Each structure stands twice: as structure tokens, then as C-alpha cells.
Amino acid sequence: MRRDIALLIASRAIRSLAFGYLTFVIPLYLKSIGFSAALVGLYFLVASISSAALVLVSGFLGDLIGRRDALIIMSSLFVISMAIFSVTNNKALLFITSILGTTTGSAGGGGAGGGPVSPLQTSLLADNTEPMERTRVFSLTTSIALFSSLMGSLISYTILSMGLGNLTLFRLSLALSVISTALLALVRRDKPRIKYLGINEVLPRRSSRPITRIAIAGSLGGSLGLGMVTPPLLPLWFRLFLHASEVEINEVYTASYVVSIVLTLLARRVEGLMGRVRAISLLRSLSVSLFIVMAFIPIFIIDAALYVIRVALYMITIPPLRQSLSMELIDENERARGGLSITGLARRVPYGLGSTIAGLLMDYAEFSLSMVLGGAIALLDPILYYVFFRRYDRRTYQAESE
């Protein structure tokens, strides 16, 4: 089984090489070929809705035919998207890629990144680890993915500095997506969790309470607000409002990956000192508050530093701690279709709506308003998370004491 974990991590790492630069390259590229900020926001709204639908489908499909096979199918959509970006700059054809729902990934943390592969990959990792080691495994996985994103960002920096352009980056992404998908074929097949899509089999009844609470916190707070301030619109904030070049934006993301790699490895220690829920609530509150601060200090070097700090705080909590908590709260037979597909659906649609609102505000030059409003709304997520799950820290502490 350790072999399967290594293959899953390797596949994610290779895919993260591409998302290390696609996170900011795609919105800037779309703007450069004539998309307005509002149309860029609409592109990512469609991508988020499609991603949400595919996330829901992927979870059920994984439980119906096996999570590995479903993961291969969903990963192939990224291959198709990159193939289109690699061969044409036709606006209509590029907009069609939003329907595939695979261009919303966020390698540096923030937003609803991962697309339809996320619930399947996380579920497979959880299936192959014991509860006590999940935070460590998720933390290690995230750190490796971040390091890979860092390498991708450095590669793109070199390519852009040489004047080779975005087309070279898209073709590199195509090659990486093919390799990432091929590695998944080496993972051992798992058994289906359900035999048919009857109503009693489909609905995640045993985990309905935690699933509902996670979905409420994520949709009402984090996703709507973060969609207004994180990728895909944040690169446009740096470009249009702070007049940063594409290379300078690349440098910001590269720095965020470096800091995040180090701090993500501290997730287990932070969990021990503060408790999982308290750490998630406090550190995420601080991270989204920095967006509001950025709006009132429109100086590139300062905002770049604040963004790096923001990503670091976010990455300590979200992938390792939050995923680990979700996997323990949700029944293992309902993880893919319930714990990650339904909650993913609840997060992704508001995230895309937030991107659209921010794009409209940017077209009317209301740059600071999108940051302040998005940051304020995003604060609801850690607050609700603490309200819903604060007692879990006490139960965990008591169990470990015994």
C-alpha cells in the first residue's frame, strides 16, 4: 500500500509543477488576448460550476467503479484542457475549456483548487493511511506538491525571462498532465463502495451532520469571499492595480511556495500546541484578514510580502489539518461522494460567483472594494468552523490523554 501512496503523491507533484505557474498565467493570458476582467471572472465562474458538478460526479463515480479508475478519467480532462491551450488562442475554444472544470487549480493554496481529482485523490490517500498518521501524510503530500509548484514557478520564470512565452508553458503543462495521469494507472485498483445508484446507496446518511456543517462553513464564508480575492483574480489585482509585470507576479508566487513548504511541515506541531480546530480557525482568520490590509496599502512590495504571509498561514491549516479532520469526521465508505464531493460542490459554486463579482468590480476600477468585501466575507468561514467543531478538540485531547 505504501507503493500506492508514493504513486499518488508523485502524480500530484507532477501536476503541481504545471499549476505552479498556471494559477497566475491563465488569467493573465486570457486578459492579454482580449478578455475583459469581467469575462475572465465569468470564465472562472463557468469553470467553478463545471468543476463543482464534476467533483460531485467524481465522488459518486469513484464509489461506483473504484476511486482509482475514476481518478484516471477525471485527470484526463486536464490533458484535454492543456491540449486546447497548446494549439490555439481562439477565444471561443479557450472559453470551452472552462466547461472541463480543470483550470481552477490553486497550487499555492487558496480557493477551490484541485478540481474533480481532489476528492478521489484525498480519499485514496486516506484509505491507505491510519487515522493517527493522516495529518503527517497530508502535510508531507502538501509540502511535496508545494515544492513541485515552486519548481514549476522557477521553470516558468526562466521561460518567461527568455521570452519564449505562454505557449511554451502550455505545451509543458500538456506533457506534465500526460505523465501525471499515466502514473495513476500504476496504482492498484480499489473495490467499488456501492453497487448501484439507488437513493439509499447514494446519500451519505451516516455522515450527514458533519458534511452539512462543513458545507455551510465553506460556502457561506470561505468560498464566496476567497473567490473575490484569490486566484484567478489576484494576479489581475497585481497587474491592473499595482502595475506589476508578469515576471514580478511570478516572483511573488515563487516566494509564497518557498515559505509555505517550510510552514506546512510544521502542521503536526501546530496541531499539538493549539488543537486542530483552534489552529484552523485562528490562523485562517489571520490569513484572510491580510487581504483587507492589502487593500489599504496599495504598494506592490508590501502587498507582495503580505500575500506571502497570508499563503503561509493558510497552508499550515487547510490541506494537512482540515483534510485530516474531515477524513475523521466522515465515514470511510462515504468519503468520496459525501465528504469531498458534496462539500466540494458547496464550495466551488460560490467561489466562481465571487470571481465573477470581483471581475465586474475590477472592470469598474473598484479594486480595493473587491479585496475588502472578499476578505470580510471570507472571515465567516473560520468563525463558523470554530462554532461547529470546537468540541472536537476537547474530545481529541481527552482521547489522547487516556
N, C-alpha and C positions, 0 to 999 in steps of 0.2 A: 504493500500500500504506500510505503514511503516513495516508491518509484513514481506512483501516480501524482503525489503531491509535488514532486520535483518537476514533472512534466507540466502540470497545471501552472506552477509558478513561472517556469520557463516560457510557456505560451503567453502568459500575461506580460512578462518582462519584454518580450519581443514586440508585442502590440503596444506597450507603453513607450517603446522607442519612437514609434510614429506619433503617438499622442503627446509626446514631449514638445512637439512643435505644432501639430495640427490644431491644438487648443487655441492658439492665437493666430496661426497662419490662415485658417479657413475664413474667419470673419473679416480679417484684413484683406484677404484675396478677393472675397466677394465684393467688398467696398471698392477695391481698386478697379474691378471690371465693370462698375456702373451700378451696383446695388446701392440703394439708399440705406441709411441706418435703420429706418422702419422696415425695409424689405429684408435686411439682414435679421432683424428681430422676428419677422414673420417666418423666414426660413427656419429659424431655430424653434419657433412655436410649432410648426408642422413637424419638425424633427423630433421634438419632445413628445407631441401627441402620438406620433408613429412609434417612437421608442417605448412609450407607455403601453401602447397596445401590444407591441412585440414582447415587452417584458412580461405582460400577463400571459400571452400565448406561450412564451418560452418556458415559464414555470409549469404550466399545465402539460405542455408537450414533454418536458423533462420527466414529469411523474408518470406520463403515459407510455413513452417509448424508451425512457432511460435518459438520465441527465447528460451523459457524455455525448450521445448521438444528437440530442437537441442542441447542445453547445456547439457542435460542429456545424449544424445547419445555420444557427444564428451568426456564427463567426464568418460564414461565407458571405453574409450581407455586407460586411465591411470590405471584403475583397471587391465586391461589385462597385461599391461607392468609390473606392480609390481608383478602380479601372476607369470610371467615368471622368473623374477629376484629371486623370493622367492623359486622356486623349482629346479633350475638348474644353473650350471656355464658353460654349453656348449657354446662355443664361437659363433657358428653359430646361435643358438637360441637367445642368448643375442643380437647379431647384428640385428636380425629380429625386436627387439623392437624399433630400430631406425625408422623403417617404420611407426610405430604408432604415431610418432611425438609428444610424450608427455613427453620425458625425457630432454627437453631443457629448462625447467622452471628455473627461477632465483629469488629465494626468496629475496635475498639481494639487488636486483636492479642491472641492468646491463645486456645488452643483450636482446635477444628477448624472454624473459621468458613468461610463460602463455600458450603457445601452442594454440590449436584450441578453448579452452574455453574462452580465453581472450576477443575477440570481442563480444561474446554473453553476457558474464557477465557484461562487461563495458556498453554495450548498455542497458541491463536491469536496471542497476543502474541509468543510465541517464534518461531512460523512467520514472522512479519513483521519480525523483527529479526535482526541479525547477532550472532554469539557475543560479540564484543568490546563491544557496546553493551547487552547484556541487563541487566546489573546496573544500568546507568543508567536504562534504560526501566522495569524493575521498581521501582526506587527512586522514580522520578517518579510511576509509577502509584500506588504505595502512598501517597506523600505527598499526591497529589490526593485519593485516597479518604479519607485521614485528615482532610484539610481539609474535605471534604464531611461527614464524620462529625461534625467539630467544629460545622459549621453546623447539622447536624441536632440535635445536642445543645443548641445555643443556642436553636433554634426550639422544641424540646420544653420547655426551661426557661421560655421565655416563655409557652407554652401552659399548662403546669402551674401557673405562678405566677398566671395569670389564672383558675385554677380551672375550665378547660374540660375537663380530664380525659383519660383514656386513650383513650376512644372517638374523640376528635378526632385523636389521634396515629395510631390505626389506620387511620382514613379517609385521612389524609395519606399513610400508607405505601402504601395501595392505589393512590392516584393516582401516586405515585412509581414503584411497581413496574410499572404500565402503561406509563409513559413510558420507563423503562429497557429494557423488553422491546421496545418499538416501535423504539428506536434500533438494536437489533441487526438488524432487518430491512433496514437500510441498508448493513450490512456485506456485502462481496462474498462470494458463495458459494465455498466451497473444495471440492476434489475428495475423494471418499472414499479412504481409505488401504487398505481391504480390500474385497473383492467379496462375500464370504460368511463366515459364522461357522464355518468349518472349524477343527479343532483346530490345524492348522499356521499358520493365519492369526491366530487369536485370541491364543495365548500369546506374550508379548513375549520371545522367546528371546535376541535379541542383547543385551538389557539386563537379563537375569535377575539377574545378580550385584549390580549397584548397586541395583536395585529391592528385592531381598531385604534388603539391608543397611539401606536407608532405612526399610523397613517394620518391621524388627526394632527399630531405634533409636526410631522414633516410637511403636510400640505398647507395648513393654515399659517405656519410660521416660516420654516426654513426655505422651502422651495419657491414660493411666490417672491419672497424678499431676495433670496440669493439669485434668482433668475434675473433680477434687475441690476445686480452689481458684480456678479462673477462671469467668467467666460460663458457665452461668446461676446458679451457686451463690454467687458472690462478692457480688452485690447483697444476697442474703439474709444473708450474714455481716455486712455493714454495717448492715442493717436490724434483724435479730433480736438480734445480739450487741452491736453498738456503738450501737444505737438511733438510727441516722441517719434523717433524713426522706428522702422521695423526691427532693425538690429538692436536698438536700445530696449525695445519691448522684449526681445529675445533674451537680453541680459537680465532683465527683471525676473523672468520665469526661470532662467538658469539658477539665479541666486536663491529663489524660493525652493527649488528642488534640493539644493545643497543643504540648506537649513532644515528642511523637512526630513531628509534622510536621517540626520542625527537625532532629531527630536522624536521621530516615530519609534525609534529603538528604545526610547525611554517610557513608552506607553505602559509597560507592565509595572515599572516602578511608580509612575504617577497613579496608576490604579491602586497600588498598595498603600500609598500615602493618603490619597484623598477619597478613595472609593470610586467605583466605576461611574455611577450616575452623577455624583457631585463633580467629578472631573469633566464629564461630558458637558454638564450644564454650565459650570463656571468658565471653562476655557473656551467653549463655543460662544458664550455671551461676550467675552472679551474680544474674540476674533471678529464677530460681526459688528461690534461697536466701532472697530477701527475704520470701517467703511464710512461711517458718519464723520469721523475725524478727518479722513482723507478729503471729504467734500469741502471742508472749511479751510484746507491748506492746499490750494491748487499749485503746488510746486513739485515738479517731476521727481527730483531726487528724494524728497521727503515722502511723497506718496508711494514711491517705489519701495522705500525702506519699510513703511507701514504695511504695505501689501505682503512683503516677505514675512514679516512678523505674524500677520494675520493667517497666512497659509500654514506656517509652522504650528500655531496654536490649534488650528483646525485639524491638521494631520495627526496630532497626538491622539485625538479623541475619536474621530469619525471612523476610519477604517478598522483599526485594531479593537478599540473599546466598544464602539457602538455595534459593530458586526458581531463581536463576541457575545454581547448582551442579548442581541436579537436571536442568535442561534440557541441560547439557553432558554429564552422565554417561549420559543415556538417549538412545537412538537416536531421531531426529526422527519416524520413522514409528511409534514405539511410545509416544510421549509421553502421549497422552490415555488410552489403555486400559491402559498399563503404568505409566509414570512417575507419573501423578497419580491414576488410578482405583484401582489395586491398593494403592498406598501410602496413598491416602485411606481405603480400606476398612480397612486395618490400623490407622489412627489413630482413626477415628471410633467404632468399637465400644468400645474401651477407654475412650475419652473419655466416652461415655454411661454406661458402667459406673461410672466414677469419680464422675460426677454423682449417680448413684443411691446409692452408698455414702456420699457426703457428705451427701445429703439425709436418710438414715437417722440419721447421726451428729448432724445438727442437730436432728432431732426429739427426740433424747435429750439435747439441750443439750451435746453434745460438740463445741463449735465449734472450739476450739483444736486438738483432735486431728485434725480433718479438714484443717486448714491444715498442721500439722507433717507428717502422714503423706503428704499430697498433694505437698508441696514436696520431701520426701525421695525419693519415687518418681520425681518429675519430673527429679531430678538425673541419673538414669540415661541420659536422652536425650542431653545434650551429651557425657557421658563416652563412650557408645557411638559417637556420631557422630565424635568425635576418633579413637577406636580404629580405626574402619572407613575413614576418609577422610583421615587425617593426611598420607599420602604424596602426596595430590593437590596440596597446597600446594607441595610441593617440585617436582613436575613443572611446575606452572604458573609458578613462579619461574624455572625453567630455560628454559622455552619463551620467556618474555618477555625473558630475558637474551640469548637467541640472536637 
